Amino acid sequence: MQPLRTNRLDLVPLDASRDAEPLHEMYGDPAWHQFAPADVTGDVAETHARLVRELQENGGWTWVLRVRPSVEAIGAIGLFSDQGTSIRGLTWGIGRRYWGQGLMGEAAPVVVDHLLAQPGIAGVEAWIDTRNTRSVGVARRARLDERARLARVYADHTAQQVVMARSAHPADADTLAVRPSLAVRDVRDTCQRLMAVLGLSLSFEYGDPPTFARLGVGPWSGAPGIDVSAAGEGAIAATTCSVDIGIPTDVVHARAVEAGWAVLSAPVDQPWHAREFAFTLPEGHRIRVIGPARPAHLK
């Protein structure tokens, strides 16, 4: 791993003993942790232990930022621990005194370019709270694009993360979306109630009354979602459709009850940090709703 350089910055491999004290200003700052996954470190010793652990888990792939001519670390950027995949997670942070100066936006493109040139790294991705507009801007400066959304659980609320990523060798995917298809007796009524419960958008419908409709997870063209088609006179083969949501599961459960669907159970916490329930459509289709685990104060 080598030092890197930008117009204003020297990017130097992290040394836990050298950099713990200056970086503690960041890791010990509650404001910095508003969107950060780890707990605030209480003192320099805790920060040092955190940095040592990070270097052990990611193979040493972390740089600190220095504003020339200073040799003091003001922030850090590097990889998450190796999860055995060629897509590597990327994280960054900078002390509050340096926010708004474009320094991380200057560092990230250089680091990303360097990482994507390394053997064994097919792509990098960053998980960013959607409200963290500064970090989203940094990702865009590094030419990372939005690829997905994930639920995020804080101690007192739930939120969403945008997965922003870039491949070492960009190529169009063969598959653009996977959509379950539900055969129903009343396409329009089913779509209206699914939109009310799950927050889906109507992409388009065909026929009057409709014999086919496509629901999307968002209002944009090409969004993944659910196809709903009119069933014939015969029996309907019931299917199960799993739906990931980014809002509290109990909110959607209440909507399903209000919409009159046959709700199979109250929301249940799962050991993989999710909370889920299921409801059925009149034709027997089972909709499995999977949301974020409850915040700690609700458990």
N, C-alpha and C positions, 0 to 999 in steps of 0.2 A: 504494500500500500504506500502510495507516494503523496507528498505534499502537492497541493494544487494552488492556483493563483488566479485572481480576478483583478479588475481595475483597482479596487480599493482593498481587497482582502487577501490575506494568506490563509489557506486552509491546510491545517497541520493535523496529522494523526493524533487522536486523543491520547493523553497520558493521564491516568486517573490521579496519580499523586501530584502532578504538576497543576492540573486543571480543576481539581475539586473545589478549591477555595474560590476562585473567580466564578465558576459556574454555579456555586451555591446561591448566588444572588438570584439566579433564574429558578433553579429547582426548589428553592425554599420560599418562593414567592407565590402566595395563594392566587394572585391575579393571573399568573402565567398558567396555573393549573386549571383555569376555568374550562378549558377544552382538552386538557392533557390527561392521559389515562392513569398515570401513577400518582401516588400520594405525595403531598408536600414533604420534603425532607426536613427534619428538625434541626440539623446542624451539619457542619462540614463533614463530619465522620460518616453520617448517613448518606450524604451526597457522594462521598468517595466510594462507599460500598455499592451504591447504585451504579456508578460508572464502571467499577471493576466487574460487576455482574453483567453489565451490558457488553463489555468487550469480550468477556468469556463466551457469551451467547451468540454474538454476531461475528466472531472470528476477527475482531479488531477493526471492522469496517465503520469507524466513526471519525469524523473530522471535527476540529474546533475552528471557529471563526476568529480571526484577529484582524483588526483594522490597522493597516500600516500607518505609522511605524511601531505601534504598540505590539507587545508580545503577550498581552493578556487575553484569555479566551472570553468572548462575549456571548457565545452560543455554540450549538453543535448540530451536526447533520450526519446521519448514517443509517445503517440497515438495522432492521429488527433481527431477532435470532433466526438462525437457519432452520426452516421447517421442512427441509428435504425436498423443496421444489425449486425449479429454475426461475419462478416469479418471486422476487424478494420485496419485503415490506420496507418502506422508507419513512423515516421520521426526522423532524427538525424542530428547533426551538431557539429563540434568541431572547436575551434579557430585556426587560420592559423598557429600560432606558434607551434602547436602540430600535424600538418599534417605529414603524412609519418612515424609515430611512431607505428602504429598498435593499437592505443588506442581504437578507436571506433570499430575496428574489434574484440577487446577483450571484449568490453562491450555488443555489439549487441547480441551475442549468449545467454548470460546470461539473458538479458532482454526478448528476444523472448521466451526462454524456460519458463520463469516465466509467461509471458502473456498467453501463450498457455495452461498453467495449470489453468487459471482462469475460473470460470463458466461464460457462456455467450459469450466466445470468441472462435469461431470455427476456426479462422485463422487470420493471419496478412499479410498485403501487403504493399510494398513500391513502390512509383512511382519515378523512377530515370531517369534523362536525360541520354541518351545513351552515351554521351561524358564524363559523370562524372564517370570515371573508378574507382576512389577511392571508391565512394559509391557503385558501382556495386560489388567491392571486399568485402566491408563490408557485403552486403547482402548475398554474397556467404559464407562468414565465418559463418553467422547465419543460413546457410542451407536453404536460400530462393532460389527458382527456378523461371526462367522466365515463365510467364503465358500468357502475352499479350503485345501489344504495343498500345500506345496512342499518338495522336498528342499533341504538346505543343507549345503555342504561347508566344513569348517574345515581347518586345516593338518594336524590329527592325528585327525580323526574326522568322521563325518557326523551330521546332526541333521535336524530338520524345522522348518519355519516355518508358522505359521498366517497366512493372509491374512484380515485383518479390515478390513471396508469399510462404507461408508455412501453412499447415493445422495442427490443433491440433491432428487430427486423419486421417492421409493420407489414401486415398483410390482411386482406379482407377475409373475414371468417366465412366458412362454408355455410354455417347455420346462423340465421339472424334472430330467430325467436322460436320458442316452443310454446304452443297454445293447446290446452285441453279443449275438447269439443263436447258440449252438452246438448243432447237431444231433449227437447221439452215440448209440452203441449201449447204453451202460450209464450212466444218469444218476447213480445213487448213487455208483458207483465214481469217475466223473469228478469229481463235486463233492468227494468226500472228498480226492482227491489234489490238486485245485486249491486247496482250503482249506489243506492241509498245506504246499504250496509257496508260495502267494501271501499267506497270512494272511487270506483272505476269510472272511466269516461266512455261515452259512446263514440267509437271510431267511425262506424257507418252501419246502416241497416239496409236490407234489400226486401222489396215487396211491400204491399199495403193491403192487409196487415203484413208485417214482416215475417218472412220465412227464414231469414238468416240475419244475424247481427254479430258484430265484433266489438268487444269491450276491451279497452286498453288501460294499463296502469297509470297512464298520464294522457294529456290531451294531444301529444305530439304524434305525427305520422310514424308508423312503424313500431309503436310501443308494444311490448309483449302484453298478453292478456288472455281473454277467454273467448272462444267462439260459441255462439248459441244458435242452434238450428231447430226448425220445426220437425217434430217427430211424425212418422207416418201413423197408420192406424194400429199397427202391431204393438207388441210389448217393447218396452225400452230397457236396454241393458244399463243398469246403474253403474256409475263410476265414481271414483274419489278424486277430488281436486284439492291440492294443497296450496294455500295462499299465504305468502309472507307479508306481514304488515309492519309499518314503522311507527305506529301509535299504540297506546296501551290496549292490550287484548280485551280488557273489560269494557272499553268504550265500544268496540265492535260487537262484543257479546250483547250489550244493551241494545244496539241498533238491530241486531238479528231478532231479538225478542220483540222489539217494537214493530218490525216488518212482518211478523207473523210466521217466520220460518220455524220448523220443528227443531229446536235446539236440543242436542243430545246430552249436554252436560254443562255445568258451570266451568269457567276457565280453570285449568290445572297447571301448576308449575312442573316443569320437566327438569331433570338433572343436567341437561345441556344448556341451561340458562335461557330457556324459552318458556312461554306461557301460552297454552293453546286450548281451543274448544272446537266443537264441530256442530254443524247444523245440516239438515237435509232439505232438498227441494221436493216438491210433490211427486216428482218422477222417481225419487229414491236416490238421486245423486247426493253424495256426501261432500260437503265443503269443509275442509280442515283448515282452520285459521290459526296461524302460528305467529305470535308477536313477541316482543321483548319481555324478559323477566321483569317482575315488579321491582320498583325502587326499594331500597332497604327499609325505609320508614313505613312501608305498607306490608311488610312481611310479618 
